[in-house]
Amino acid sequence: MRSRHFNMDKITTHAQLRSFLEGGIRAAGSGKLGLEFEQFVLDSACNTVQYFGPGGVEELLQKLAMVTAWKPYFENGHMISLTADDGRAITLEPGGQIEFGSTPCVDLDALASELAHYRGLLAGLREETGYCFLATGSHPRARPEDIKRLPKNRYDYLEPWLAQADELGLWMMKTTAGVQINFDYFSEHDAMQKLRSVFQLAPVLNAMFANSPIRAGALSGYMSWRGHIWTKTDNSRCGIVERLAKEGSTFEDYIQYVLDIPMLFVHREGGYVDKRGDSFRDWMASGEATAEDWKDQMSTPFPEVRFRPQVELRTADTVPPEYALALAALVDGLFYNQDALDAASALTAKWSHAERLQTWNNAHRSALAGQTPDGHKLLDLARELLQIAQPSATAKPYLAPLEEILADGRSLAERTVMEMEKQGGDLNAVLRDSCCAYR
């Protein structure tokens, strides 16, 4: 069983709050890329595979533990995740979505190699079970009440909080899947420019990687239903954060943002203590707050981009593996080249916060066909963004799937909608095609 080291040193100064972010600063030119890639597990009839019971997701983890010899982590007597000695991990989201986490990789070839190894592991499970590991941003069949939640302790506090925070919080937990790219920063100024830029570009990025038009068995009316769900999950900790998207934002602005987010829990004596709705400022003033408490608090915001402490880009629906690598290549080309970063930052910097939110909602509804504040299509802005990118020689070939999407002008979601219409609304036929295409 994996053990977790708890830093129980008391937090008494503001400098300790900053240390989490300052600890993410890397030497210039040493930037790496990490991938978090989520998928749904469906059986041969395209139905949900639950976590519990024979043939369940927990049993899949147990099989992977035997094949890989990776270290398992348990909670409440159940296997929750696996971690390799080098840091690669297979974890689970609340609804049993399976997630691969890479190491910080020096280039796209290394990242692709790690992802290929993981796909090989899933191929073995698929051959044995007949299951499909579907890379789409929203569960094609299930509603939240159809899925029994993962027995992970932190969800005992997060689930009831999200159930009352807004109307779609439980949809987010159990029926969405995303792909996240983690990348480095080299100073506070660099960190905040990268954070701001992702917030500012969130509508464009969401439109480019929209892949969740289906909701509980039918077309949802959105190209990124997952993206829309995040707008109605918990506005205190999700979305595009106005103060952080403004020019001149600093680590201090990020710290104040996290301090404003209602607490959920703290760790004490091997368990959790309920702190839902409490203020971390008050907790710190009480003299009881620890470095571990602050680390936990820093894990509870879920905006379109956050510090973990590396920059974590969160705005994309999960997409098939080659498109996930295309997203990583785009990040390489935009965020590890200063000229490209400056040009990308300028693309939407003049939008007001209201305009950015409206365009973000347009992206959820219409993907690349969505309108920008000046009346153009997001497709035009996406093509311009791709032209700005200056990927490394290693990264450039991995952009091909994204280049094809933008040349065609339709996101994966738009293609799925067309396929649904072609199949006369037969979701099973669409799912069979999807599961076969992206093995």
N, C-alpha and C positions, 0 to 999 in steps of 0.2 A: 504494500500500500504506500502511495506517495505521501510524504509528510510535507507540511507547509511551514516555512519559517515565519514566525510572527515577530515583527519589530514593535515591541511594546514600550519603546522610549516615549516619554511624554512630549507633546508638542506645546511649546511655551512661547515661541517667537514666530514672527511672520517669515523670517528667513527659512524656517523649516518647511513652510508651505511652498515656498519657491523652489526648494531643493528637488522636489519631484520633477519639475519641468527642467531645471538646470541640469539634472542628471541625464537628460536625453540629448544634450549637446554633444555632437561628434566632431572629430577633426575634419576640416574642409577637405572635400574630395574623397571621403571614405563612405559615402552614402550607400546603403543597401536597400533591398526591397523584400518585403514579406507579404505573404498571401494568406487570407482566411477565406475558405471556399466552402459554402454550405449547399447541401442537397437534401431533397426529400427521399424517403425510402418507401417505395410502393411494391406491393406484391405482384404476382403474374397477372392478376385481374385488375391491376391499376388501383387497388385500394390501399389505404393507409396501413403501414406496418407499425403497430404500437410498440412502445418501449418494453412493456412487461410481457411475460409469458413465453411459451415455446415459440421459437421462430421470431421473437421480438428483437428490437434493436439492441437490447442489452446482450442477448445471445450472440448477435453479430459482433459486438465488441469483444466478447469472450473468445470468439473464433479468431478475431484479429490479434488478440493478445497471445494466443498460442502460436500463430504464424510468425509474428514479428518479435516476440519476446520484449515488447515495449512495456514500460512500467504502468500498471493499472492504478487508478485512483478510485476509491470507494466513498460513498456517503450513504448512511442508513442501510448498510449491508448490500448496496447495489453498485455495480461498476458504472462509473460516470465518464471516464476518459482514459486515454492511453498516451504516454509520453516517451519518446525515444531519448537515448542518451544525448543526442545532438540537439534536442529541443523541438524536433517535429512533434506534432500532437494530433490526435484524433479526439475531438470533443463532441458534445451533444448540446443542442439548443433545447429550450423548454418543451417543445412538441415532439422531440425525438429526431429533429433534423440533424444530420451527421455533418460534421465540419472538419476539414483538414486545415491545420495551421503549419505553415512552412517555417524554416529557420530564416533569419535575416540573410538573404542571398546576395552575392556580389554582382550577379548579372542575371539576365533573363534565361540563359542556358541552364544555369544552376537551379533557378526556380522551376523551369520546365521539367528538369530531371526529377526534382522532388515530387512534383505533381504527377508525373508519369508513373513513378513508383507507387504512389497512393492509388492511382487509377488501376494499376495492376492488382493491388490488394482487393479493390472493389470488384474487379473482373472475376477474381476467384470466388468471391461471395456470390456474385450473380450466377456463375456457372453452377454453384452448389444449390442455390435457393430459388433461382428464377426471378429474383427481385430486380427492380429497376431503381437506379439512383438518379433521380430527376433533377436537373439543374434549371429551375424556374423560380421566379421571385415570390410566387404565392402558391399555396397548396391547391392543386387543381380540383379537389373534391371536398375536402373536409371543412367543417366549421369548427370553431374552438371547442364547442361542447362534445365534438366527436373524438377528441384526442385527450388521453389521460396524460397529465403533466409529468415531466421528469422528476424523480425524487431527490432534488437538489435543494439544500437548505436555504440558500439565498432566495430561491423562488417562492418560499413560504412567505416572504415579506414583499417581494416584487409583485407577485400575482395579485394579491388583494389590493395593493396600492394602485396598480394599473387598471384593475376592474372598476375603480371609482374615479380615476383621474380623467378619463374620456371614453368615448363610445367604442373605440376600436383597439384598446390596449391588449385585450386577450387575443384578438386576431393577430396582432404583431407577435406576441410570444409564441403562439402555437402554429401559425399558418403562413409565416413569411420566411424567406431565406435571402441572404445577401452575399455579396462578395466584397471583402475589404482589402485594401492595399495599405500596407504600413511602410513609411519611408522616413528618412532621417532629416535633421536640421543641424545647422552648424553655428548658430548663434541665436539669441533671442529675436533679433530683427528678422533673420531668415525663417525662424519658426513661425512668427506671426504673419509674415508675408505669405507663407505656404498655407497656413490655416485660413487666412482671409480669402486667398485665391480659391480654395475649395468651396468655401461658403458662397463666394461670388459666382462661381461656375457651376454650382450644384444643379440648376435647371438644365444646363447643357449636358452635363455628365449623366444625369438621370435619363434624359431623352435618348442619348446615344446607347445606353445599356438597358433601356426599358425591356422587361421580359416577364411581365406578370399581368396579362389581360384577363385571366380566368379567376373567378371567385366562386368557390363552392359549386363547381359543376357547370357554370354558365359564364358567358362573357360579362365582365363587371362594368363595362362602360369606361374603363380606364386602361391605358396601355401599361401603366405602372400602378396597379392596384396596391402593391406593397408600398410604393412611395406615398400614395394617398393615405394608407393606413398610418404611416408615421406622422401625418399632420393631425391625426385624431387619437394619439396615444397618450401623451402627457406633455403639454406645451411648456411646463416648467423645466423639462430636461431634454427636449427633442427639437428638431427643426433647424432653421437658419437663425443664428443668434445675432441680432442686430448689432449689439455693442462690439462683438468680435469680428464682424464683417466690415467694420469701419476702418478707414485709413488711420494709422497711428495707434492701433490697439497694441497692447503689451501683455506680458505675462501677468501683470497685476490685474488687468481686465479679465483674464481667464480665471485667475484665482477668485476674484469677486463673483464671477459667474458660478463657479462650483460651490462657493460658500452660500450662494442664494438658493441652491437646489435643496429641497427638503431631504433630510437624511432618510435612510431605510433601515440600517442595522449597524451594529459593531460586533466584532469577535471578542468573546471573553470566555476563558476557561474551557476551551475546546468547543464552544457552541456560539450561538448568536444571541444578541440582545436586541429586542425590538426598539428602534428609534424612529419609526415612521413619522414623518412630518416635523421632527425636531430640527432645530437650527444648529449647524456645525459651529457657527460663531458662539452660540451659548454653550455648546459642548466643550469648545476650546477654552472659553472663559471659566468653566467649572474646574479646570485643572485635570480633567479625566481623559482628555483626548490624547491618543497615541499616534505615532507614525503610521501604524497599521490602519487605524481609523481613517486617516487622511487618504491613504492608498485606496481603501474601500470606497470612500466618498468620491474619489476621482474616477472610479469605475462606474458610477451610477448615472452620469449624463450620457445621452444617446443622440447627440445632434448629428448633422450630416458629416461633420468632421470633428475629431477630438484628439487630445494628447493622451498617449498610453505608455510611456511618455512620448514615443515617436508619434508622428502625425499618422492618424488612422482615417483614411478616406472611406466613408460609409454610405455614399449616396447611390451606389449602383445596385440594381437587382442582381441576384445571382444569375449567371449565364453559363453556357457550356464551357468546358475547360479552355478551348482555344481562344474564346472571347475574354475569359478571365485573364489570360496571359496578354491579350491585346490591351486590356485596361492597365496592366502592370507596365507594359511597354510605353503606353501613353504617359503614365506617371513619370517614368524615366525621362521621357522626352520633354516634359513640361517643368518638372520640379527639380531636376538636377542640371539644368542649364539656365544660367541667370538671364540671358537675353530672352529665352523662351518664357521664363517665369514672368518677367516684366511685361512682355507682350500679352501673355494670357491674362495677367492681372488687370490689364487695361481694357480688355474686351467688354466687360460688363460693370466696370467700377463706377460708372456714372449713373447706373440704375439706382433709383431710390429703394428703400427697403420694401415699400409696398409694391413697387414694380417687380422686384426680385421674387417676392412671395407669389405674386400673380403669375409670373412666368414659370415658376416652380410648379404651381398647380396646373398650368397649361401643359407642362411636360408630363405630369402624371396622367392627364386626360388624353393627350394626343401625341406624346413622344416627339419625334422629329418634325411632325406636322404642326406642333404647337407654335403659337405666335410669341415673338419678342415684343418689348415695349414700343419699338419703332415700326411694328407691323410686318417684319420679316418672319421667316420660319426659323425655328431652332436648327433645322437642317443646315441652313446657311451659316449659322454661327458655329455649328459643329465642324463643318468643313474648314472654316477659317481656323478653328482651334487645332485641327489636325495639321494644317499647313504650318502653324506656328511651332509645333513640337519639333524638337531636335534630338531624337533618340540616339543613343550610342549605337555603334555598328552592330553590337550583339543584340540590342533590343529591336532594331528596325524591322527585321523579318517577321517579328511577332505581331506587328501592326496590321498585317494583311487582312485578317477577318474584319477588323474595324474599317479599313479602307474599302472593302467590298460593301459593307453596310452603307457607308456614306455615299459611295458611287451609285448604289441602287436607290438610296433615299428612304429606305424603310427599315425600322428597327426590327429586332426579333419579335417583339410584341405585335407589331403591325402584320408581320408575316403569319404569326399564329392566328390572328383574327381572320385573315384571308383564308387560311387553311380550314378554320372552323366553318366558315361560310361555304367553302368548297365541299366540305364533308357533310353539309346539311345540319350542322350543329352537333355532329357525333363526336363527343369528347373522347370516347374510348379510341376511336380511330386516330385522333390527333395525338393522344398520349402514346399509343403504340408506335407511331412514327417517331415521336420525340425520344422515346426510350431506346429505340433502335438506332437513331441517328447519332446520339451522344453517349455512346458507351465508353 
